[in-house]
Amino acid sequence: MTAWEQGRPQDGQQPPGQQPYGQPPYGPPAPYGQPYGRAPHGQGPYGQPPAWGPTGYGPGWQQPGVWPHGPGRPGLATASAVLAIVTGTLTALGGLGMLVAGSTGDGDLPTWLLALGLPVGGVLLAGGISLLNRRRATWVLWGSVAAVAVLLLALLAATVTLDGDETIGLLFFVIAALVLPVVTASLSGQRVVQQWAAAGQQG
């Protein structure tokens, strides 16, 4: 019969199935000052922030400049910015050509109105570059609207000052030229593009 069966432990012996004195149970050590197997109050699993608020950093806290649908640029924003750059470049070149034509003495009222495409195209070009950098989506929108307005004003002036053949020729030009600014305006006016750019300005 052993000493334990007799109720008398011998020196240096421990009951069967128990750990030596002074050693914690098996398993990973707990954080200092916390019970084993429990995380600090208000915190999730180790390595994760507290689960407070919508983002886990306190009630109502939101990281500046973070768009709710992910960190990447929306496809509509990319398409709008690229179209704005293309439309702005073509509009500025067309306006420059009309300005040169008007300065040589061959300009009429529609020509001078189309020359306004030079500054309008500059706004569109700058807006497209800014939108790629997540800034000023409104420049693209209003620049596109201005480009449409210039084309329509030039067509209206042609119906008043030019003969039928010249007006018809300008009509076809305006119809072809309206495609890019109209599509650019429709893309840049989308809510997802405006919200994404606005979040970047707040960051």
N, C-alpha and C positions, 0 to 999 in steps of 0.2 A: 504494500500500500504506500502511495506517494505522500509527500508532505501536504499537498493540496487536498488529497482525499481525507487526510486527517485534520484539515482545517488549519495547518500550520505551514505558511510559505517559507521556503528556504531563501537564503540570501541570493539576490541576483536572478531569481526565477519569477516569471509572470504567468498569469492564468492562461490556459490554452485559448487561442483565437483572439487575444488582445495584443495591442501595440505596447512596446516598452514605454515606461513613464517618460513624459516630457516630449513625446513625438505626436504630431497632429495625425488625424486619420488620413487614409489614402485619398489621393485626388489633388488637383491644383491648389496652390495656396490662395487664400482670399486676400483682397486688398486690405491695407493697413486700416485698422479701426472698423472693419465691416465683418459681419458674420459670413461664415463660409457659404458660397453658392449664391450670395445676394449682391446685386449691384448697388451703388450709392443711390440715395433717394432722388427721384426725378430723372434718372438716366436710364437709357436702354442698355443693350449688351455692350460689353467693353469695346472701345474704339469708335462708338457712335455717339452723336450729340444727343442731348435731352430731347424727348419727343414733345416739346412745348410748341404751340402755335402751328401755323400751316407749313412752316419750313423747318421746325425743330430748333429754332434759336430764340424763342420767346414769343409771347402773344402778339400777333399781328406783324411780326418781323418778316421782312422780305429782302433778299440780297439785292442791292442796287443793280439795275441794268440787266436783270435776269428775265428773259421772256418766258411766260408760263409754259410754252410748248416745247422748250428745249433750248440748248445753247447755240444751235446752228442757225444759219440764215434761211428763211423760208424761200422756197422755189419761186413764189410770186414776187418776192422782193428782188431776187436776182434777175428775173426776167424783166421786171420794171426798170431796174437800174441799167441793164444792158441796152434795152430799147431806148431809154432816155439818152444814153450816150450816142447811140446811132442816130436817133432822131435829131438830137441837138446839133451833132456835127453836120448832118445834111441840111438842116434848116439854116444854120449859120453860113454854110457855104453858099446856099441859094440866096440868102439875104445879101451876102457880100456881092454876088454876081449882079443882083438887081440894083444894088447901090452903085456899082461901077457903070451899069447900063444907064441909070438915071443921070449920073454925073457927066456922061458923054453927050448929053442933049437928046438922047432917044427915049428918055423916060416919060411915062404918062402916070396918071394917078394910080392905077393898079400896080405899076412897077414900083413906085415909091412906097406903097403899102406893103408890098412883098419884101421890100428892103428892111422892114421892121423885123424880118426873120433873123437878122444878124444878132441883135441883142437877145431876142427870144431864144434863139438857138444856144447862145452863151449860157443863159439861165438853165436850160435843159441839160446841157453838157455838165455844168457844175453840179446840178442837182443829182444827175446819175452817178457821178463820182462820189458825191457826199452820201448817197444812199448805199453804195457799196460799203462805205465806212460806217454805216448805220446812223446817218445823220440826214436831216432835212428831207423827209419824204414829201413834204408839202411843196418844195421847189419843183419836183418832178411833176406833181399834179397840176399846179397852176401854170407851170411853163408849157405843159401840153395843152392846157385850155387856151393859153395865149396864142400858141401856134395855130390852133384851130380857128380862133377868132381872126387872126391875121389873114388866113386863107379865105375865110368867108367874106371878110370886108373887101379884099381884093376882087373877089368874084362879083360882089355887089357893085363895086365901083366900075367894073368892066361892063356890066349891063347898062350903065348910065352913060359912060364916056366912049365906049368902043363900038365898032360895028358888029354885025352878027357873026361873021367868020372868026374874028379875033376873040369874041366872047365865048364861042363854042370851044375854041382851042384852049382858052384859059379854064373853061369848065372841066375839060378832061384832065388838065394839069392839077386842078384843085382836088378833084375826086381821087386821083392817084396819090396826091400828097397828104390827104387827110387820113389815110390808113394808119400810118405810124403814130402820129400824135393821139389819135382816138384810142388805139390799143394801149398806148403808154399811159394815157389818163385813166383808162378803165382798170389797168393793173395796179397803178400806184394808189388809186382810190380805195382799194380793197382794205377791209378792216385789219386783216392779218398783217399787211404791210405797214399800215399806220401805227398799229400797236407795237410791232417789232422795232420800228425806228424810234418811237417815243420812249420805249424802254431803254434804248441805247443812249438817248439824250439824258435820261435820269441817272445813268451809271457814272 
